[in-house]
Amino acid sequence: MKRYPKRQFIETNPNELVKVMLAFPLATIVDHHQNVVFVPLQPDELGTQLSGHVAAYNPLVNADGQDIVIVFSGEDDYISPNLVPNQYLPTWHYKKVIVKGTLNTIKDPRLAWHELVKQVEHVEQTESSPWKANSLSLEEQAMLMKQIQVFTIDIDSIEGHFKLSQHKSTEHQLAIRDALLAKKEQHAGTQKTTRDAEIIA
């Protein structure tokens, strides 16, 4: 049986994989009971572990010690045959990172809170006025921790599926890139014109 996807679409560079996970943290998780949930996850500096938290009623609460599959979805674009010359058939460009690992719930309240504080600091770092979990009172902290479950995921394997016309010439790839950028700029301009028209109206 032929390998799927083809080898040229497999990305193994850890730096490239972590880039996708950091830029698009909302992951799709499938647990051992085939529950599908969507959770933002944060990779550690070594790229060997992910961390996150869910509401207490989320099915992942029952996945302690279980194997799970995670998919991070990066940017994707439809490539029309009319986009660039010599694009004979339609296709789709995408970046996906597939992780397999073991989920471990953090049962120690102090460790769970410490991990949650780190997660909040990570997602708040780009805000002009970052919110801090430690701004909550001790009573509010205790109430919050009763409503969520903090966990880590030990990564067993990680692989990227990056389909970006790698089997085409460099010139063709660059032509697609430039055409997509122009298309997005045009779309952004159209959106702005529409918003301006709505304001005037």
C-alpha positions as YAML, in Angstrom:
chain: A
units: angstrom
residues:
- id: 1
  name: MET
  ca: [0.00, 0.00, 0.00]
- id: 2
  name: LYS
  ca: [1.27, 3.44, -0.91]
- id: 3
  name: ARG
  ca: [2.10, 5.81, 1.92]
- id: 4
  name: TYR
  ca: [-0.41, 8.55, 2.61]
- id: 5
  name: PRO
  ca: [0.28, 11.35, 2.47]
- id: 6
  name: LYS
  ca: [3.21, 11.25, 0.06]
- id: 7
  name: ARG
  ca: [6.64, 11.73, 1.60]
- id: 8
  name: GLN
  ca: [7.08, 15.24, 0.17]
- id: 9
  name: PHE
  ca: [4.07, 16.36, 2.22]
- id: 10
  name: ILE
  ca: [5.48, 15.06, 5.52]
- id: 11
  name: GLU
  ca: [7.06, 17.71, 7.79]
- id: 12
  name: THR
  ca: [9.30, 16.50, 10.62]
- id: 13
  name: ASN
  ca: [11.18, 19.69, 11.52]
- id: 14
  name: PRO
  ca: [10.26, 20.28, 15.19]
- id: 15
  name: ASN
  ca: [10.60, 24.05, 14.83]
- id: 16
  name: GLU
  ca: [8.09, 24.14, 11.98]
- id: 17
  name: LEU
  ca: [5.66, 21.92, 13.88]
- id: 18
  name: VAL
  ca: [5.86, 24.04, 17.04]
- id: 19
  name: LYS
  ca: [5.27, 27.18, 14.96]
- id: 20
  name: VAL
  ca: [1.91, 25.82, 13.83]
- id: 21
  name: MET
  ca: [0.96, 24.75, 17.36]
- id: 22
  name: LEU
  ca: [1.81, 28.18, 18.76]
- id: 23
  name: ALA
  ca: [0.08, 30.13, 15.99]
- id: 24
  name: PHE
  ca: [-3.05, 27.92, 15.96]
- id: 25
  name: PRO
  ca: [-3.41, 26.56, 19.52]
- id: 26
  name: LEU
  ca: [-7.06, 25.50, 19.30]
- id: 27
  name: ALA
  ca: [-6.65, 21.76, 18.75]
- id: 28
  name: THR
  ca: [-9.06, 18.97, 17.86]
- id: 29
  name: ILE
  ca: [-8.73, 16.11, 20.34]
- id: 30
  name: VAL
  ca: [-10.10, 12.60, 19.88]
- id: 31
  name: ASP
  ca: [-10.07, 10.46, 23.04]
- id: 32
  name: HIS
  ca: [-10.15, 6.68, 23.42]
- id: 33
  name: HIS
  ca: [-13.98, 6.71, 23.36]
- id: 34
  name: GLN
  ca: [-13.92, 8.73, 20.10]
- id: 35
  name: ASN
  ca: [-15.23, 11.84, 21.82]
- id: 36
  name: VAL
  ca: [-14.19, 14.87, 19.79]
- id: 37
  name: VAL
  ca: [-13.45, 18.08, 21.67]
- id: 38
  name: PHE
  ca: [-11.76, 21.39, 20.87]
- id: 39
  name: VAL
  ca: [-9.22, 22.68, 23.37]
- id: 40
  name: PRO
  ca: [-6.42, 25.28, 23.19]
- id: 41
  name: LEU
  ca: [-3.11, 23.58, 24.01]
- id: 42
  name: GLN
  ca: [0.31, 24.96, 24.81]
- id: 43
  name: PRO
  ca: [3.58, 23.16, 23.90]
- id: 44
  name: ASP
  ca: [6.49, 23.26, 26.32]
- id: 45
  name: GLU
  ca: [9.89, 24.63, 25.30]
- id: 46
  name: LEU
  ca: [11.23, 21.17, 24.44]
- id: 47
  name: GLY
  ca: [8.24, 20.19, 22.33]
- id: 48
  name: THR
  ca: [7.75, 17.00, 24.37]
- id: 49
  name: GLN
  ca: [4.61, 17.95, 26.28]
- id: 50
  name: LEU
  ca: [1.38, 19.88, 25.83]
- id: 51
  name: SER
  ca: [-0.74, 21.45, 28.55]
- id: 52
  name: GLY
  ca: [-4.33, 22.65, 28.74]
- id: 53
  name: HIS
  ca: [-7.48, 22.67, 30.80]
- id: 54
  name: VAL
  ca: [-11.16, 21.86, 30.26]
- id: 55
  name: ALA
  ca: [-14.47, 22.34, 32.02]
- id: 56
  name: ALA
  ca: [-15.21, 19.74, 34.69]
- id: 57
  name: TYR
  ca: [-17.99, 18.22, 32.54]
- id: 58
  name: ASN
  ca: [-15.73, 17.76, 29.48]
- id: 59
  name: PRO
  ca: [-15.24, 14.06, 28.55]
- id: 60
  name: LEU
  ca: [-11.46, 14.53, 28.65]
- id: 61
  name: VAL
  ca: [-11.75, 14.59, 32.44]
- id: 62
  name: ASN
  ca: [-12.25, 10.82, 32.19]
- id: 63
  name: ALA
  ca: [-9.28, 10.29, 29.86]
- id: 64
  name: ASP
  ca: [-6.58, 10.25, 32.56]
- id: 65
  name: GLY
  ca: [-3.77, 7.91, 31.50]
- id: 66
  name: GLN
  ca: [-5.39, 7.25, 28.12]
- id: 67
  name: ASP
  ca: [-3.95, 7.59, 24.62]
- id: 68
  name: ILE
  ca: [-5.39, 10.45, 22.58]
- id: 69
  name: VAL
  ca: [-4.97, 11.92, 19.11]
- id: 70
  name: ILE
  ca: [-4.60, 15.68, 18.59]
- id: 71
  name: VAL
  ca: [-4.76, 17.70, 15.37]
- id: 72
  name: PHE
  ca: [-3.57, 21.31, 15.09]
- id: 73
  name: SER
  ca: [-4.92, 23.05, 11.99]
- id: 74
  name: GLY
  ca: [-2.87, 25.81, 10.41]
- id: 75
  name: GLU
  ca: [-3.82, 28.05, 7.52]
- id: 76
  name: ASP
  ca: [-5.45, 26.49, 4.47]
- id: 77
  name: ASP
  ca: [-6.36, 27.74, 1.00]
- id: 78
  name: TYR
  ca: [-8.30, 26.45, -1.97]
- id: 79
  name: ILE
  ca: [-6.20, 26.49, -5.14]
- id: 80
  name: SER
  ca: [-8.33, 26.99, -8.24]
- id: 81
  name: PRO
  ca: [-7.05, 26.01, -11.71]
- id: 82
  name: ASN
  ca: [-7.72, 29.66, -12.63]
- id: 83
  name: LEU
  ca: [-5.39, 30.98, -9.90]
- id: 84
  name: VAL
  ca: [-2.10, 30.55, -11.77]
- id: 85
  name: PRO
  ca: [-0.97, 29.19, -15.17]
- id: 86
  name: ASN
  ca: [-0.29, 25.45, -15.40]
- id: 87
  name: GLN
  ca: [-2.54, 24.63, -12.44]
- id: 88
  name: TYR
  ca: [-4.54, 22.01, -14.29]
- id: 89
  name: LEU
  ca: [-6.65, 20.68, -11.43]
- id: 90
  name: PRO
  ca: [-8.10, 22.16, -8.24]
- id: 91
  name: THR
  ca: [-6.37, 21.31, -4.97]
- id: 92
  name: TRP
  ca: [-6.11, 22.50, -1.39]
- id: 93
  name: HIS
  ca: [-3.10, 23.79, 0.51]
- id: 94
  name: TYR
  ca: [-2.94, 23.13, 4.24]
- id: 95
  name: LYS
  ca: [-0.76, 22.67, 7.30]
- id: 96
  name: LYS
  ca: [-1.75, 20.09, 9.90]
- id: 97
  name: VAL
  ca: [0.16, 18.76, 12.89]
- id: 98
  name: ILE
  ca: [-0.87, 15.35, 14.20]
- id: 99
  name: VAL
  ca: [0.13, 14.46, 17.74]
- id: 100
  name: LYS
  ca: [-0.35, 11.16, 19.56]
- id: 101
  name: GLY
  ca: [0.18, 11.12, 23.29]
- id: 102
  name: THR
  ca: [-0.97, 10.24, 26.78]
- id: 103
  name: LEU
  ca: [-3.19, 12.57, 28.80]
- id: 104
  name: ASN
  ca: [-2.45, 13.03, 32.49]
- id: 105
  name: THR
  ca: [-4.76, 15.03, 34.75]
- id: 106
  name: ILE
  ca: [-3.02, 17.10, 37.43]
- id: 107
  name: LYS
  ca: [-4.53, 16.06, 40.73]
- id: 108
  name: ASP
  ca: [-2.43, 18.17, 43.10]
- id: 109
  name: PRO
  ca: [-4.35, 21.49, 43.49]
- id: 110
  name: ARG
  ca: [-1.17, 23.55, 43.89]
- id: 111
  name: LEU
  ca: [0.47, 22.08, 40.79]
- id: 112
  name: ALA
  ca: [-2.78, 22.47, 38.83]
- id: 113
  name: TRP
  ca: [-3.05, 26.14, 39.78]
- id: 114
  name: HIS
  ca: [0.61, 26.77, 38.93]
- id: 115
  name: GLU
  ca: [0.10, 25.19, 35.50]
- id: 116
  name: LEU
  ca: [-3.09, 27.19, 34.91]
- id: 117
  name: VAL
  ca: [-1.30, 30.45, 35.75]
- id: 118
  name: LYS
  ca: [1.35, 29.61, 33.11]
- id: 119
  name: GLN
  ca: [-1.32, 28.83, 30.52]
- id: 120
  name: VAL
  ca: [-3.10, 32.12, 31.15]
- id: 121
  name: GLU
  ca: [0.14, 34.09, 30.99]
- id: 122
  name: HIS
  ca: [0.94, 32.45, 27.66]
- id: 123
  name: VAL
  ca: [-2.35, 33.34, 25.95]
- id: 124
  name: GLU
  ca: [-2.53, 36.81, 27.52]
- id: 125
  name: GLN
  ca: [0.97, 37.88, 26.47]
- id: 126
  name: THR
  ca: [-0.22, 39.59, 23.28]
- id: 127
  name: GLU
  ca: [-2.97, 41.58, 25.01]
- id: 128
  name: SER
  ca: [-2.41, 45.28, 25.66]
- id: 129
  name: SER
  ca: [-3.55, 44.81, 29.26]
- id: 130
  name: PRO
  ca: [-2.86, 41.17, 30.17]
- id: 131
  name: TRP
  ca: [-5.26, 39.60, 32.65]
- id: 132
  name: LYS
  ca: [-3.61, 37.59, 35.42]
- id: 133
  name: ALA
  ca: [-5.14, 34.54, 37.06]
- id: 134
  name: ASN
  ca: [-3.51, 35.60, 40.33]
- id: 135
  name: SER
  ca: [-5.72, 38.70, 40.32]
- id: 136
  name: LEU
  ca: [-8.51, 36.41, 41.58]
- id: 137
  name: SER
  ca: [-9.09, 36.18, 45.31]
- id: 138
  name: LEU
  ca: [-8.28, 32.90, 47.06]
- id: 139
  name: GLU
  ca: [-12.01, 32.17, 47.25]
- id: 140
  name: GLU
  ca: [-12.43, 32.82, 43.52]
- id: 141
  name: GLN
  ca: [-9.40, 30.65, 42.75]
- id: 142
  name: ALA
  ca: [-10.83, 27.76, 44.76]
- id: 143
  name: MET
  ca: [-14.21, 28.13, 43.01]
- id: 144
  name: LEU
  ca: [-12.55, 28.19, 39.59]
- id: 145
  name: MET
  ca: [-10.51, 25.07, 40.24]
- id: 146
  name: LYS
  ca: [-13.67, 23.16, 41.13]
- id: 147
  name: GLN
  ca: [-15.06, 23.98, 37.69]
- id: 148
  name: ILE
  ca: [-12.08, 22.93, 35.55]
- id: 149
  name: GLN
  ca: [-9.53, 20.15, 35.16]
- id: 150
  name: VAL
  ca: [-5.92, 20.99, 34.30]
- id: 151
  name: PHE
  ca: [-3.89, 18.37, 32.42]
- id: 152
  name: THR
  ca: [-0.73, 17.68, 30.50]
- id: 153
  name: ILE
  ca: [-0.17, 15.46, 27.47]
- id: 154
  name: ASP
  ca: [3.07, 13.53, 27.06]
- id: 155
  name: ILE
  ca: [3.84, 13.49, 23.34]
- id: 156
  name: ASP
  ca: [4.58, 10.00, 21.97]
- id: 157
  name: SER
  ca: [4.74, 10.99, 18.30]
- id: 158
  name: ILE
  ca: [4.33, 14.13, 16.23]
- id: 159
  name: GLU
  ca: [4.14, 14.61, 12.47]
- id: 160
  name: GLY
  ca: [3.21, 17.42, 10.14]
- id: 161
  name: HIS
  ca: [1.16, 17.07, 6.99]
- id: 162
  name: PHE
  ca: [2.05, 20.17, 4.98]
- id: 163
  name: LYS
  ca: [0.51, 20.07, 1.50]
- id: 164
  name: LEU
  ca: [1.90, 23.12, -0.31]
- id: 165
  name: SER
  ca: [2.50, 21.94, -3.89]
- id: 166
  name: GLN
  ca: [5.99, 20.70, -2.94]
- id: 167
  name: HIS
  ca: [5.85, 18.33, -5.93]
- id: 168
  name: LYS
  ca: [5.63, 21.34, -8.25]
- id: 169
  name: SER
  ca: [8.48, 23.60, -9.36]
- id: 170
  name: THR
  ca: [9.70, 26.42, -7.12]
- id: 171
  name: GLU
  ca: [8.43, 28.92, -9.68]
- id: 172
  name: HIS
  ca: [4.95, 27.38, -9.52]
- id: 173
  name: GLN
  ca: [4.94, 27.44, -5.73]
- id: 174
  name: LEU
  ca: [5.98, 31.10, -5.68]
- id: 175
  name: ALA
  ca: [3.32, 31.96, -8.25]
- id: 176
  name: ILE
  ca: [0.67, 30.36, -6.04]
- id: 177
  name: ARG
  ca: [2.00, 32.20, -2.98]
- id: 178
  name: ASP
  ca: [1.93, 35.58, -4.74]
- id: 179
  name: ALA
  ca: [-1.53, 34.95, -6.20]
- id: 180
  name: LEU
  ca: [-2.93, 33.99, -2.79]
- id: 181
  name: LEU
  ca: [-1.41, 37.10, -1.18]
- id: 182
  name: ALA
  ca: [-2.94, 39.31, -3.86]
- id: 183
  name: LYS
  ca: [-6.29, 37.55, -3.45]
- id: 184
  name: LYS
  ca: [-6.24, 38.06, 0.32]
- id: 185
  name: GLU
  ca: [-5.29, 41.73, -0.02]
- id: 186
  name: GLN
  ca: [-8.14, 42.23, -2.49]
- id: 187
  name: HIS
  ca: [-10.54, 40.45, -0.14]
- id: 188
  name: ALA
  ca: [-9.39, 42.60, 2.78]
- id: 189
  name: GLY
  ca: [-9.92, 45.74, 0.69]
- id: 190
  name: THR
  ca: [-13.41, 44.59, -0.28]
- id: 191
  name: GLN
  ca: [-14.29, 43.96, 3.36]
- id: 192
  name: LYS
  ca: [-13.06, 47.43, 4.35]
- id: 193
  name: THR
  ca: [-15.06, 49.08, 1.55]
- id: 194
  name: THR
  ca: [-18.17, 47.18, 2.67]
- id: 195
  name: ARG
  ca: [-17.66, 48.24, 6.31]
- id: 196
  name: ASP
  ca: [-17.12, 51.87, 5.26]
- id: 197
  name: ALA
  ca: [-20.29, 51.77, 3.19]
- id: 198
  name: GLU
  ca: [-22.24, 50.39, 6.14]
- id: 199
  name: ILE
  ca: [-20.94, 53.18, 8.37]
- id: 200
  name: ILE
  ca: [-21.90, 55.86, 5.82]
- id: 201
  name: ALA
  ca: [-25.33, 54.33, 5.38]
...
